Amino acid sequence: MNHLPEPTRVVQLPDGTHAYADQMPATYAGPQVVHQHIHQAAPDKTVQRIALGSGVGAGAVAAGVYFGPLLIGALTAIAANIAMLAFLALILAWGVHTVVKSTGSPNAAAAVKNVRKARRKRH
């Protein structure tokens, strides 16, 4: 068993100079490609992968990352506002109906009867 350290390797470069091998830059191994299908990606990554695959670029990916949740939040807020307005309109219509019904005069009742008679004659 040899417990001595390995001697440092000296390499002669193409221009004739010498350099230590541990100071040389690492050799380029090429790009590391991970093969993954779009349907295997997480749902929030699918838009970004399609954008990158179609060559659109980083702008589309950034837009998908930023504006996707923003759009969902905005649509949810709009839906909540519309639901609240519909509920308010329902309450107001019920209130107006109740007030008109309870404060109706005999003349109003007679007018309703006349309208009903006129409708029956037409049909």
Rosetta blueprint (number, residue, H / E / L):
1 M L
2 N L
3 H L
4 L L
5 P L
6 E L
7 P L
8 T L
9 R L
10 V E
11 V E
12 Q E
13 L L
14 P L
15 D L
16 G L
17 T L
18 H E
19 A E
20 Y E
21 A H
22 D H
23 Q H
24 M L
25 P L
26 A L
27 T L
28 Y L
29 A L
30 G L
31 P L
32 Q L
33 V L
34 V L
35 H L
36 Q L
37 H L
38 I H
39 H H
40 Q H
41 A L
42 A L
43 P H
44 D H
45 K H
46 T H
47 V H
48 Q H
49 R H
50 I H
51 A H
52 L H
53 G H
54 S L
55 G L
56 V L
57 G L
58 A H
59 G H
60 A H
61 V H
62 A H
63 A H
64 G H
65 V H
66 Y H
67 F H
68 G H
69 P H
70 L H
71 L H
72 I H
73 G H
74 A H
75 L H
76 T H
77 A H
78 I H
79 A H
80 A H
81 N H
82 I H
83 A H
84 M H
85 L H
86 A H
87 F H
88 L H
89 A H
90 L H
91 I H
92 L H
93 A H
94 W H
95 G H
96 V H
97 H H
98 T H
99 V H
100 V H
101 K H
102 S H
103 T L
104 G L
105 S L
106 P H
107 N H
108 A H
109 A H
110 A H
111 A H
112 V H
113 K H
114 N H
115 V H
116 R H
117 K H
118 A H
119 R H
120 R H
121 K H
122 R H
123 H L
